[in-house]
Amino acid sequence: MTSLDLITREDLEHFKTDLFAELRKLGINSTIEQAGKKWLKSAEVRKLLKISAGTLQNLRINGTIAHSKVGSLLYYNQDDITRLLEGNTSKR
């Protein structure tokens, strides 16, 4: 590309389409899609909060995060996670 080349709106739209297609292939949008789910599995919560399995276990044990157990799987209510995040905001 030289200094005389121009990028058009169509070029940008094509780039955007290609970029989102690649992100979908990599599973990058999975966190965004989780926002619409009512119940999240442990791995989804860990990824969303960027915490380890041990930290999530400590949050369960001390009652910070409520959970439901079905068989051997633990589920967390999306609304509870949102309330937890909103309740722990710091004021500057």
Contacts in CASP RR format, 6 or more apart in sequence:
PFRMAT RR
TARGET T0000
AUTHOR 0000-0000-0000
METHOD contacts of the structure
MODEL  1
MTSLDLITREDLEHFKTDLFAELRKLGINSTIEQAGKKWLKSAEVRKLLK
ISAGTLQNLRINGTIAHSKVGSLLYYNQDDITRLLEGNTSKR
20 29 0 8 1.000
23 29 0 8 1.000
30 47 0 8 1.000
31 47 0 8 1.000
31 48 0 8 1.000
34 40 0 8 1.000
34 44 0 8 1.000
34 48 0 8 1.000
34 78 0 8 1.000
35 78 0 8 1.000
36 78 0 8 1.000
37 44 0 8 1.000
37 78 0 8 1.000
38 77 0 8 1.000
38 78 0 8 1.000
38 79 0 8 1.000
39 68 0 8 1.000
39 75 0 8 1.000
39 76 0 8 1.000
39 77 0 8 1.000
39 78 0 8 1.000
40 48 0 8 1.000
40 75 0 8 1.000
40 76 0 8 1.000
40 77 0 8 1.000
40 78 0 8 1.000
40 81 0 8 1.000
41 73 0 8 1.000
41 74 0 8 1.000
41 75 0 8 1.000
41 76 0 8 1.000
42 53 0 8 1.000
42 56 0 8 1.000
42 73 0 8 1.000
42 74 0 8 1.000
42 76 0 8 1.000
45 51 0 8 1.000
45 56 0 8 1.000
45 65 0 8 1.000
45 76 0 8 1.000
45 81 0 8 1.000
46 52 0 8 1.000
46 53 0 8 1.000
46 55 0 8 1.000
46 56 0 8 1.000
48 81 0 8 1.000
49 56 0 8 1.000
49 81 0 8 1.000
49 85 0 8 1.000
51 59 0 8 1.000
56 65 0 8 1.000
59 65 0 8 1.000
60 67 0 8 1.000
60 74 0 8 1.000
64 84 0 8 1.000
65 76 0 8 1.000
65 80 0 8 1.000
65 81 0 8 1.000
65 84 0 8 1.000
66 76 0 8 1.000
66 77 0 8 1.000
66 80 0 8 1.000
67 74 0 8 1.000
67 75 0 8 1.000
67 76 0 8 1.000
68 74 0 8 1.000
68 75 0 8 1.000
68 76 0 8 1.000
68 77 0 8 1.000
69 75 0 8 1.000
END
